Every structure is written in C-alpha cells, then in structure tokens.
C-alpha cells in the first residue's frame, strides 16, 4: 500500500515509484521460489466486473 498524499493538499511525488520498487523487489524472491510474476500497468475494474457477472450470474 502506498501513501499517495503527504497531507490533504499535497500529493506524495514518490508514492508510485516506491510501490513500483516494492513490487519489483518482491518479484525476485517469488520467481526464485518458482512463482511467476507479471506487473500490470493498468487494471480495468469495469471489465473484471462484467466478467464476474457473466461467469457467476446472481439471478
């Protein structure tokens, strides 16, 4: 989790860099342990919701 703001008026300019470095450094031991990793630059939550509704209808 990254703290995206310093306070209510200023964005933390290093937050996105920090989270990227954290993920990168966690990926190395994960790969060593036999896990496969792939960082994603964008996530389409609306597409995920549509897929979930079609795969698991509630009605």
C-alpha positions as CSV (number, residue, x, y, z in Angstrom):
1,X,0.0,0.0,0.0
2,X,1.4,3.4,-0.9
3,X,0.5,6.6,0.8
4,X,-0.5,8.8,-2.2
5,X,-0.6,12.1,-0.3
6,X,1.6,13.8,2.2
7,X,-1.4,15.7,3.6
8,X,-4.8,16.7,2.3
9,X,-3.3,19.3,0.0
10,X,-0.2,17.7,-1.4
11,X,0.4,14.5,-3.4
12,X,3.3,12.3,-2.4
13,X,5.6,12.6,-5.5
14,X,7.5,9.4,-4.7
15,X,4.5,7.1,-4.0
16,X,4.2,5.5,-7.4
17,X,8.0,5.0,-7.6
18,X,8.0,3.5,-4.1
19,X,5.3,1.0,-4.8
20,X,7.0,0.0,-8.1
21,X,10.2,-0.7,-6.3
22,X,8.5,-2.7,-3.6
23,X,6.7,-4.9,-6.2
24,X,9.9,-5.3,-8.2
25,X,11.9,-6.4,-5.2
26,X,9.2,-8.8,-4.0
27,X,9.1,-10.4,-7.5
28,X,12.7,-11.5,-7.3
29,X,12.3,-14.0,-4.4
30,X,8.9,-15.0,-5.7
31,X,10.5,-16.1,-9.0
32,X,13.2,-17.8,-7.1
33,X,10.5,-19.8,-5.2
34,X,9.0,-20.9,-8.5
35,X,6.2,-18.4,-8.8
36,X,5.6,-16.5,-12.0
37,X,5.1,-12.7,-11.7
38,X,3.9,-10.1,-14.1
39,X,3.3,-6.5,-13.2
40,X,0.4,-4.7,-14.8
41,X,0.4,-1.0,-15.5
42,X,-3.3,-0.7,-15.6
43,X,-6.3,-2.6,-14.3
44,X,-9.8,-2.4,-15.9
45,X,-12.1,-3.0,-13.0
46,X,-15.2,-2.5,-15.1
47,X,-14.1,-5.4,-17.4
48,X,-13.5,-7.5,-14.3
49,X,-17.0,-6.8,-13.0
50,X,-18.6,-7.7,-16.4
51,X,-16.6,-11.0,-16.5
52,X,-17.6,-11.8,-12.9
53,X,-21.3,-11.2,-13.7
54,X,-21.2,-13.3,-16.8
55,X,-19.3,-16.2,-15.1
56,X,-21.3,-16.2,-11.9
57,X,-24.8,-14.8,-12.5
58,X,-26.8,-13.9,-9.4
59,X,-30.2,-14.5,-10.8
